[in-house]
Amino acid sequence: MTSKRPLILSILVACALLFGCASVVREPIRIEAQVLWTQSSLDEKIAAADIIATGKVIAIEPSHWNTANGRLPPGSTPDSLPRGLTVYTDAEFQVAQLLKGDVQEAVLRVRTFGGTVGRDSMTFSGEPILERGKEYLLFLYEDTGTTADIGPEHYLVSGPMEDVFVISDGKAVSENDEWELEDLIRYIQAPPTPWASPDLGEYLLRRYQEFDVPVMSVEVTQEQPLVVTVTWRTEATGEKGTPDDPIYSHIVQREIDLASLQGYAIDSYVEIVVNQVGEQVTWGSGSVGQQEGWLLDTTPARLTDLETEILIHDRLDSHGLRSLGLEVNSSEGLQTVELVFWTPSVDMANQLLPAFMASLEPQLDALNAEGAHIVSCRVEVWDKGDQMLLNYIVDLRIGIESWWMAEGITGGWFPEPAPAGAP
């Protein structure tokens, strides 16, 4: 069974304009933020949550702006709103059963984003809206974002409203899932362990299908130590891969590492890629969790996605590559970055890429030191004929790099040996 957690892709702001010509009374400001959410498993939500509890909402407090006095600065207009300004609403959640975490309070303050302050309002599509008198099972995490310093102590809800479990008649029901409440509680308190149901092959196969990886088989090929072999099919008909291959390869390796976090005692993996005519085109292997401290740092970013985008825009040195797009998405406060660049030709790309690619990880580390928490970065490079020259992704948590390069792009910048999917 699966649930979702948020991946914020973009905020589209629609505002009502503004002041009357002969009056100091302005029109209400209305902001609607469109938020997209990405899939994640129930197991991942259990692992990431600081607090998991059942309980009842006993009060909803008035909404506030995240300013010192909770109100907008005088003379505010949609165009003059400071960056990072948001509306939040706190609810008092009376705990019935604590399933994970260490809190002594019988009532927790749960903060959601959006609400109405006077005549002004802000809404976020999909953001949980808790109702007084209703019972819920909530996955909560500490606030490290734009309202972290606004007390009292509080927690944020993990996931969109469609994934929030409402408790009624002995069941825990969301728009995407339904459990007997006692069964869900038992599952949360006893997450999957090695060789428990679902078994490792079924678990990984389901995860790959969720991300549309063209996987053919997932097999445990050795039990002591445990080795898993994943075979998937590229769209290519020959030996050269396609631009999508590094993304698939990245997901294959990432999900194996994440499975070990869920309790599967995986020692290593083998990845086999075959083409459309059934020929093996690449073969690779690796150890699981080879970076010291890998996946242990799940502290959410101190900067919002928008603040991180601004920081990247101001600080990232592209070494002459022209930026076409920049996007920061987050899931439980862990951020992914997509960078899209343009260059006029293969020759120019070969001149600029070595310096940029050599500097990319140090630059990402520097951004993280300033409050971002970037865990992966994808880089696309296109030419003036709208042909992709490079599709590259690096996962900083688990040390995985995957890429595809067009014919003629220099290989001088990448490490050896080449990963699966690289021509």
DOMI-246815 format. One record per atom (N, C-alpha, C): x, y, z; residue in one letter. Coordinates in steps of 0.02 Angstrom, whole numbers, plus 50000, padded with zeros to 5 digits. Example, Ala and Ser with C-alpha at 12.3 -4.5 7.8 and 13.67 -1.06 7.14 Angstrom:
<fikes>
506604971650390a506154977550390a506604983550390a506424988850354s506844994750357s506455000250394s
</fikes>
This chain:
<fikes>
500424994150000m500005000050000m500445006250000m500245011249966t500685017049956t500335023349978t500735028349987s500475035050001s500935039949966s500805046249976k501205051349942k501485056249991k502005059349969r502245064850007r502425070349959r502545075949985p502555081349938p503195082249899p503095083849835l503645086249794l503405092749764l503635099249789i503365105549764i503715107349700i503365107349644l503665108749579l503625116149560l503035119649576s502985126649558s502435129949597s502475136549604i501945140249638i501695145549590i501075144949572l500765149649526l500325154249568l500495160449569v500155165149613v499645169249574v499015168949596a498485172949566a498225177649619a498265183949607c498095188849659c497565193649632c497145196049677a496655201149660a496975207949671a496945212349622l497245219049625l496725224149645l496955228949675l497275230949735l496915236949764l497195242849759f496955248649796f496445252649755f495935255249790g495485260049758g495845266649749g495645270249697c496015276349679c495955281749733c495375282149766a495265287649813a495165285049883a495395279049898s495265276149963s495885272649988s495955272750054v496525269350084v496345262050097v495715260050085v495515253150095v495665249250032v496085244250036r496275240349978r495815234349970r495865231449911e495495225249898e495855219449932e495495214149948p495815208349979p496355205349934p496875202749964i497385199049928i497225191649932i497175188449875r497025181349873r497575177849834r497905173049866i498465169549835i498295162149833i498335159249773e498215152049764e498865148949739e499145144449779a499775141149760a499615134049737a499815132449676q499715125749648q500315121449665q500185115949699v500725111549723v500625104549694v501155101749665l501145094849641l501465090349694l501215084349700w501455079649752w501715073349718w502245070549744t502545064749714t502415058549757t502475052649726q502335046449761q502905044549807q502715041649864s503195038349908s502815032949945s503165028049968s502845022350000s502655023850072s502185019950097l502015020350167l502625019050211l503045014250190d503645012750227d504105018750232d504175022550179e504595028550180e504305033850227e503645034550227k503325039350272k503445037350345k503395030850358i503515028450426i504235030050447i504715028650402a505425029850418a505585037250427a505255041550388a505425048650388a505085052550444a504525050250469a504135054050517a504495054550584a504465060450615d504715061250683d504195058850734d503565060050718i503015058050762i502485054650720i502225048950744i501625045950714i501145044850772i500525047250764a500055046750819a499335046650793a498905043450831t498185044050820t497925049150870t497375052350853g497095057150899g496525061150868g496325066450903k495745070450884k495935077750884k495705081350833v495795088650830v495285091850876v495515095250928i495055098150976i494975105650969i495405108850928a495335116050917a495725118050855a495465123050820i495805126150763i495915133450781i496535135650779e496685142550798e496645147150737e496565153750748p496545158450692p497195158150651p497135159350587s497715159250543s498125165650551s498775165250534h499225170950539h499695171050479h499935177050462w500505177750418w501135176250458w501655173850426n502275172250462n502705178550470n502405183750498t502755189950514t502785190550590t503145195550615a503235196350687a502575197150723a502095200750692n501455201850726n500885197750695n501055193450646g500545189150616g500125192650563g500295198950547r499905202750498r500355205050441r500035207150386l500425209750329l500725216550346l501305218050318p501585224750326p501115229950296p501075235950324p500635241150296p500805242550223p500285243650183g500375245250113g500555239350070g500455233250094s500635227250055s500195226549994s500505224449940t500155222649879t500425215849857t500065212449811p500325206049787p501035206549759p501175212149725d501835212949694d502385214649745d502175217049804s502685219249853s502765214449911s502415208749909l502465204049965l503185201449969l503475201450028p504155198850036p504195191450018p504765189249992r504865182249976r504805178050040r504495172350033g504435167850090g503845169250134g503455174550119l502865176250160l502325171050148l502035168450202t501525163350195t501025163950252t500455160650244v499945160250295v499955153250324v499905152650390y499885146150422y499305145750471y499095139650486t498535138450532t498735132850579t498655133950644d498825128850694d498195125450720d498265118950732a497725114950761a497995111550824a497555110550873e497735106850933e497505099650923e497995095050927f497875087950913f497975084050977f497425081351004q497455077551066q497645070351050q498225068251075v498505061751059v498115056151095v497905051251056a497585045351085a498095039751093a498515038751041q499025033451044q499635035751006q500205035851040l500835037751008l501165031550979l501265031450913l501535025650879l502275026250864l502525032250860k503245033450849k503415040250875k504005040850905g504235047250930g504265047551005g504535052951030d504635053851101d504365060651122d503735061051136v503425067251160v503035065651224v503015070451269q502665069551332q501985073051332q501905077851287e501285081751287e500695077651265e500135078751298a499515075351279a499195078651219a499355085051209v499085088851152v499665091751112v499685090251047l500205092851003l499925098450960l500345103250945r500155108550898r500365106350828r499885105850783v500005103650714v499885109550668v500395111250628r500365117150584r500265115050512r499785118250478t499695117450407t499745124250374t499845124350308f499945130750274f499315132650235f499175139150235g498565141750205g498075143950259g497595148050238g497095150450284g496885157550266g496475160550310t496205167250299t496395171650358t496695177350343v496875182250393v496515188750376v495995190350415g495585196150398g495235194950332g495365199350283r495055198750217r495525195550167r496135194050189d496635191050144d496655183450154d496835179950101s496855172550106s497405169750062s497635163750082m498125160050043m497935152750047m497945149349990t497795142249988t498345138549951t498475132249971f498955127949937f498575121649916f498575120249851s498205114449828s498475108049859s498025104049886g498225097749916g498465098149987g498595104150013e498835104750082e498315102050131e498505098050180p498025095450228p497625100950262p496985099850268i496535104350305i496205100150359i496405101250421l496145097450477l495505100550503l495035096350524e494385098750547e494295097250621e494035102050656r493905101250728r493395095650739r493555091150786g493115085750803g493255079250767g493665079450714k493835073350677k494445069850707k494465063250698e495025059250721e495465057350661e496115057450673y496595056250620y497155051750645y497495048550597l498155045750608l498635050050567l499095053450602l499515058450569l500255056450571l500595057750515f501315057250510f501585064350515f501975065850566l502195072650580l502955073150579l503205079150562y503915080350565y504045087450588y504635088650614e504805095150641e504855100350586e504645106450602d504655111950555d505355115050555d505675115250496t506315118650490t506295124050436t505685125850413g505605130450358g505455137550381g505015140850344t504905148050353t504525149650417t504205144750450t503865146150513t504185142450572t504785139850561a505105135850613a505205139750678a505355146250672d505515150250731d504895153550761d504315152250733i503695155150759i503365150050805i503395151250870g503135146650919g502385146950925g502115142750970p502465137851012p502735131850971p503035127051006e503295121150973e502745117650934e502905115450874h502385112750830h502685107850781h502255104350745y502455099450695y502065100750631y502355098450574l502025098850510l501765092050490l501245091950447v500955085750424v501325083350362v501495076950360s501825074050302s501305071850251s501395074150189g500955071950135g500375076550121g500045075650064p499475079650046p498845077150081p498305081050076m497675079350109m497415072650087m497515070850024e497245064449999e497575058450032e498145059450066d498475053950100d498385054050175d498025059050202v497915059350273v497395054050293v497555050050343f497095044850365f496585047750414f495945047250396v495395049150441v495145042850475v495065043150541i494855037350580i494105037650592i493775032250574s493045031850584s492835024550584s492415022550632d492135015750635d492675010350632d493235011550666g493755006550670g494185005950609g494115010550561k494515010550500k494925016950495k495485016450460a495895022250443a495865022950367a495555028350344v495395029050273v495675035550246v496035035050190s496235040950151s495935040250081s496035045350040e495785044949972e496145039549932e496755037749952n497155032949915n497215026149948n496975025350009d497115019250046d496585018150099d496515011950119e496045010250173e496315004250212e496315004950279w496544999650324w496044998750380w496034992750408e495774992050476e496254995650521e496014999850566l496465004050606l496974999850644l496764994450674e497234990350713e497754987150668e497574985350606d498064982450559d498594987650541d498374993850529l498844999150511l499315000750570l499035000850630i499455002150689i499984996650696i499774990350687r500254984850692r500794985350639r500594987450578y501084988050523y501594993650539y501354999250566i501795004750582i502285002750637i502044999250686q502464997450743q502934991650727q502794987850673a503234982350654a503344982550579a503764987350554p503874988050482p504214981850453p504234981150387p504504975150355p505224973850376p505384967550386t506054965250401t506274960550347t506914958750343p507134954250289p506724947850287p506504946250225w506124940250210w505414940450237w505204946250265a504504946850285a504094948450223a503434948050228s502994949650172s502894957150168s502934960450110p503104957250047p503854955550044p504034950350008d504744948650004d505114953849962d505764953549963l506174958749933l506034959549859l505974953949822g505844954449750g505184957949736g504664956149773e504014959249763e504034966649782e504384968149837y504434975149859y504764979549806y505344977349780l505694981349730l505304981649665l505004976149644l504614976149582l504054981249586l503714981449643r503164986349651r503424993449649r503994994649681r504285001349681r504475003449611r504794999049572y504995000749504y504385002149460y503854998349469q503254999449430q502945006249446q502985008349509e502725014849528e503085020549492e503725019549477f504115024649443f504205023249368f503795018549342d503785017049270d504455014749242d504855011349284v505475008449259v505295002049220v505555001249158p505374995349117p505744989049141p505614987149203v505964981549234v505694974949208v506134970249196m505944963549172m505924958549230m506404958949276s506414954249331s506814957049389s506634954949450v507004956449510v507094949749547v507724947749556e507854941149586e508374941649641e508274937849693v508794936849744v509234931149719v509834932749697t510274927749666t510774924749715t510804927549775q511224924649827q510944926949894q510914922449943e510604924050007e511114926050060e511704923250060q512194924650111q512874926050080q513094932450075p512704938450090p512194939650034p511694943650050l511124944350004l511314948649944l511204945749885v511334949249822v510694949349781v510484955149757v509884955749716v510094957749645v509774954549596t509914956049525t509294958949492t509374964749461v508824968149428v508984968549353v508504966249312t508574966649239t508034971149212t508224976049171w507724980449140w507904981549067w507404983949029r507464984448956r507484991748934r508014993448897t508065000048868t507665000348803t507485006448782e507135007348719e507605006748659e508245006548672a508735006048617a508704999348583a508884999248519t508904992948481t509614990448471t510104994848484g510804992748478g511164993448544g511824994848540e512234995248600e512195002148633e512035007348595k512005014148623k511355015148659k511385018148719g510795019248760g510375025048736g509845026548773t509395032148758t509445037248814t509205043448803p509245048548855p508895046748920p508385042348918d508035040448979d508415035349021d508895031948992d509225026349027d509555028349093d509905034049097p510215035649162p509715036849217p509115039249199i508595040249250i508355033549276i508235028849230y508015022149251y508565018849295y509185019449273s509725016349310s509785019449380s509695025849384h509725029349448h509175026649494h508565025949469i508005023549510i508135016449533i508385012249488v508535005249506v509005005049565v509555008649562q510055008449615q509805011949679q509455017549670r509195021149729r508715016949769r508255013549735e507745009649771e508045003649807e508595000949781i508934995549817i509234998249882i509555004049879d509825007049940d509265008849989d508715011549964l508165013350008l507835007150039l507825001550002a507554995350029a507944993150090a508604994150088s509004992250147s508814996450207s508595002650195l508365006950250l507725004150280l507325000650240q506704997750264q506804991150301q507414988750306g507544982750345g507794976850305g507834977550239y508094972050197y508854972050199y509134966450220a509864966050232a510234964750167a510214969450120i510534968650055i511274970350060i511694965950036d512414967250036d512644970649971d512384968149914s512594970949849s512064969449797s512164972349737y511674971549683y512034970749617y511664967849569v511884967349499v511344970449457v511534974749410e511064978049365e511234975949293e510734973149259i510814970849190i510324974749146i510574977449091v510144981049043v510164977448976v509584976048949v509534972848883v509164977448836v509304976848771n508964981148722n508334977848696n508024981048647q507374978848622q507404972148585q507994970048564v508054963548531v508324958248579v508354959948644g508534955048694g509274954248707g509684958648678e510404958248688e510614962148750e511064959348790q511324962848848q511794968448824q511654974548846v512064980248824v512504982948880v512284982248943t512704984248999t512604979449057t513114979149099w513094975249161w513484978949213w513214979549272g513574983049325g513394980149393g513804981549443s513674979249511s513924984449560s513674983949622g513884988649673g513684986349742g513994989449792s513834988049861s513294992849884s512934990849937v512384994849963v512634998750023v512465005350024g512645009450081g513395010250090g513745011450033q514475011650037q514735018250063q514335023550065q514565029850093q514475029850168q514975032050204e514925032550277e514375037550295e513905035350337g513365039750358g512825040550306g512825036350254w512335037150200w511625036550228w511185040750203l510475040750218l510315042250291l510815043550332l510655044850402l510435052050413l510685056650373d510515063650381d509865065150344d509305064850381t508655066350351t508385072950377t508815077150404t508605083750429t508355087950370t507725090450374p507475094450317p507875100750306p507825103450246a508165109650228a507915115450272a508385120050288r508175126150323r507885131150275r508035130450211l507775135050160l507175131850124l506685135850106t506135133450065t506385132049994t505975128649954d506165127249885d506285133749847d505855138749858l505935145149823l506575148549845l506725148549910e507345151649934e507955147949906e507905141349899t508465137649871t508555139249797t507995139949760e508035141949689e508395148649682e508215153349725i508525160049722i509275159449737i509445155449787l510145154549805l510535151449747l510255146349714i510585143349657i510665148349600i510135152049587h510155157149534h510715162149546h510805164049610d511305169249626d512015166449630d512085160049651r512755157549668r513045152549618r512615148949581l512885143549540l513285146249481l513895143849473d514315145749416d514235140349363d513925142149307s513795137349253s514375136949204s514895140749215h515505140649173h515345141749099h514875146349086g514715148249017g514115144848987g513865139549017l513245136448993l512655141149008l512215141948959r511655146548967r511065142849000r510805145749053s510265142549090s509595143149053s509245137549045l508575137549017l508045136149070l508245133249125g507745131549176g508075129349240g507735130649295l507965128749362l507355127049403l507365121249435e506795119149475e507035115449537e506765117149594v506915113749656v506275110649682v506295104249695n505725100649723n505935097549789n505455096649835s505635093749899s505155088249919s505415083749958s505025078249987s505265077450058s504825078850106e505005078650177e505605083150192e505655088750156g506195093450169g506845091850135g506895086150100l507485084350062l507385086449990l507865090049963q507755093649900q508105090349841q507765090449783t508065088449720t508075094449674t508595094749633v508695100449588v508715098049516v508385101749472e508425100449400e508695106749367e509245106049330l509565111549294l509545110049220l509315114749180v509285113949108v509705119449076v510175117449033f510625122249001f510595121648925f510825127048893w510845127448820w511555129348799w511785126348745t512415128248715t512335127548640t512665131648600p512515131748528p512735125448490p513235121848516s513505116348476s513845111148521s513985105348491v514355100148526v515055102648543v515375106148497d516045108748510d516055113348571d515555117848575m515535122448632m515385118648696m514945113648692a514805109548751a515445106148777a515855103648731n516475100348750n516975105148783n516925111548766q517365116448797q517125118248868q516465118448877l516185120948940l516045115548992l515865109548969l515645104349016l516175102149066l516805101049046p517285098649095p517345102949158p517385109449149a517445113949207a516805113849249a516235113949216f515605114149253f515485107749292f515575101949258m515435095649291m515925094349349m516545096649342a517035095749396a516845099849457a516495105449445s516325109949500s515635108649530s515235104349498l514535103649517l514445101349589l514745095749608e514645093149676e514915097949729e515515100949721p515735105849771p515245111749776p514965113949720q514485119449723q513845117349761q513615111149749l513025108749785l513175108249860l513765105849877d513955105549948d513955112449980d514185117449943a514195124249969a513495126949979a513035125249934l512335127349941l512025124050003l512175117750014n511915114250073n512185117350137n512795119750135a513085122950195a512725129450212a512365132250163e512005138550175e511265137450192e511065131150201g510385129950224g509955125750178g510185124350117a509815119750074a509955112650098a509565107850073h509735100750085h509605097050020h510055098149972i510005095149906i510285088049909i509865083249892v510085076249894v510215073449825v509935076449773s510085074249705s510015080049657s510385079549601c510375084949551c510375081849482c509935084249440r509895081949370r510105087749325r510515086349275v510755091349228v510585089149157v510245093549121e510115092449050e510475097949011e510785096148955v511105100948911v510825099848841v510585105248809w510285104948742w510655109548695w510625108148629d510935112548581d510415116748545d510635120948498k510175125548464k509685122048419k509815115748403g509345111848363g508855107848405g508805109548469d508375106048517d508545098648522d509185097048516q509425090248526q509755089748595q509575084648633m509885083648697m510605081348688m511055084548724l511765082648722l511975078648783l511665080148840l511845076748903l511235076348948l511145070448978n510645069449030n511005066049088n511105069649142y511535067449197y511155068049263y511255063349309i510955063749375i511455061149426i511505064649482v511935062549537v511525062449601v511595057149640d511275056549705d511815057449758d511795062949794l512315064549842l512285060149904l511695057349919r511635053249980r511955046449971r511865043549913i512095036549904i512645035949852i512905041749829g513495041649788g513405038549719g512825039449688i512685036549623i512695042049570i513045040749515e513035045149456e512805040949397e512345043649357s512125040449295s512045045749242s512175043949178w512105048849125w512045045549057w511805049649010w511805048048939w512115054048903w512535052648851m512845057948812m512715056848738m512605062348703a512515061948630a513185060448597a513145058148535e513745056748496e514175063148490e514815062548504g515265068148497g515415071848561g515015070648614i515155074048677i515755070848710i516215075048735t516825072548765t516675068448827t517085063348838g517015059348899g517525061248951g517885066748941g518425068548985g518215070449055g517585072349066w517375074949131w517125069549178w516945063449151f516605058649196f517095053549224f516875050549282p517315045649315p517315038949279p517775034749297e517815027949269e517705022949326e517365017249313p517085015449248p516405018849236p516185018949173a515545022049157a514985017949187a514445021349214p513885017749243p513435014949190p512955010649212a512455007949165a512085013549132a511975013049067g511605018149030g512055023048995g512695023349015a513155027948981a513415024548918a513435028148862p513685025048800p514435023848803p
</fikes>
